[in-house]
Amino acid sequence: MEKENQRITLSKRLLKEALLRLLTRKQLDQITVSELCGEASINRATFYRHYGTPRDVLKDIEWDCSRELRSTMIKPRTMADIRKVTEHICVYLYDHADLVKILLRCYTDEEVVREINDSVWELREEIEGMPRMDEDTWKLTSACIGFGTYHLIRRWMTEDIPKTPQEVAELVLAITDLRKLYAPESGSIR
């Protein structure tokens, strides 16, 4: 059984590496299963045993990337933790710039921002010092933060803007500091 797991792991790794090579030359929707299998030196039956389309391979790559990033992060509980996590994410993105640029090209802005908003939504009640606001205000605020942060990072990555991950993290934190936006003593937006 262990040999089979090693074979599966190897087949998937070869397909992921092949897809990344192909994505440096062409768009995802232009890559066929046959072309991907040829690039990976894997037969089509093996491909279909694990995946349905090249996009499924890409989703597996994204999942690997996300899992790796999350495994090295603390779960933020305070605003100070958010600072650490934001910087950690920016360093990770910078260190994996080639992969991140490919993923940014392959996913729509809506898909990525939805992921960001879902992550922030899960944390909003758990973080000490996070201003409390009604659900509608939060939806609007998180949309602005999600899209703004995403596009800031996208531009930094895709245009190779010469800012360090620490500088980008500071910029994101300064722009998205909800404590400056929301006046908890009055219960309303300033």
ChimeraX attribute file (.defattr): number of C-alpha atoms within 10 A of each C-alpha:
attribute: neighborCount
match mode: 1-to-1
recipient: residues
	/A:1	6
	/A:2	7
	/A:3	8
	/A:4	9
	/A:5	10
	/A:6	11
	/A:7	12
	/A:8	15
	/A:9	12
	/A:10	12
	/A:11	18
	/A:12	21
	/A:13	15
	/A:14	18
	/A:15	26
	/A:16	20
	/A:17	16
	/A:18	20
	/A:19	24
	/A:20	20
	/A:21	14
	/A:22	17
	/A:23	20
	/A:24	13
	/A:25	9
	/A:26	10
	/A:27	12
	/A:28	19
	/A:29	11
	/A:30	11
	/A:31	17
	/A:32	12
	/A:33	18
	/A:34	14
	/A:35	16
	/A:36	25
	/A:37	20
	/A:38	14
	/A:39	16
	/A:40	20
	/A:41	13
	/A:42	17
	/A:43	14
	/A:44	14
	/A:45	10
	/A:46	14
	/A:47	21
	/A:48	11
	/A:49	9
	/A:50	13
	/A:51	16
	/A:52	11
	/A:53	15
	/A:54	23
	/A:55	16
	/A:56	12
	/A:57	22
	/A:58	21
	/A:59	14
	/A:60	15
	/A:61	21
	/A:62	15
	/A:63	12
	/A:64	12
	/A:65	17
	/A:66	11
	/A:67	11
	/A:68	12
	/A:69	14
	/A:70	13
	/A:71	9
	/A:72	12
	/A:73	14
	/A:74	12
	/A:75	13
	/A:76	17
	/A:77	16
	/A:78	13
	/A:79	16
	/A:80	13
	/A:81	16
	/A:82	16
	/A:83	15
	/A:84	15
	/A:85	19
	/A:86	21
	/A:87	20
	/A:88	19
	/A:89	18
	/A:90	21
	/A:91	17
	/A:92	17
	/A:93	19
	/A:94	19
	/A:95	12
	/A:96	12
	/A:97	15
	/A:98	14
	/A:99	17
	/A:100	19
	/A:101	16
	/A:102	17
	/A:103	18
	/A:104	15
	/A:105	14
	/A:106	15
	/A:107	14
	/A:108	10
	/A:109	14
	/A:110	11
	/A:111	9
	/A:112	16
	/A:113	20
	/A:114	14
	/A:115	12
	/A:116	18
	/A:117	18
	/A:118	13
	/A:119	12
	/A:120	14
	/A:121	14
	/A:122	9
	/A:123	14
	/A:124	16
	/A:125	13
	/A:126	13
	/A:127	16
	/A:128	13
	/A:129	14
	/A:130	18
	/A:131	18
	/A:132	17
	/A:133	17
	/A:134	9
	/A:135	9
	/A:136	9
	/A:137	13
	/A:138	15
	/A:139	14
	/A:140	11
	/A:141	15
	/A:142	20
	/A:143	16
	/A:144	14
	/A:145	21
	/A:146	23
	/A:147	18
	/A:148	16
	/A:149	21
	/A:150	18
	/A:151	14
	/A:152	14
	/A:153	20
	/A:154	17
	/A:155	12
	/A:156	17
	/A:157	20
	/A:158	15
	/A:159	10
	/A:160	11
	/A:161	11
	/A:162	10
	/A:163	12
	/A:164	13
	/A:165	21
	/A:166	16
	/A:167	13
	/A:168	21
	/A:169	23
	/A:170	16
	/A:171	13
	/A:172	21
	/A:173	17
	/A:174	11
	/A:175	14
	/A:176	18
	/A:177	13
	/A:178	17
	/A:179	13
	/A:180	12
	/A:181	14
	/A:182	17
	/A:183	15
	/A:184	15
	/A:185	7
	/A:186	8
	/A:187	12
	/A:188	13
	/A:189	12
	/A:190	9
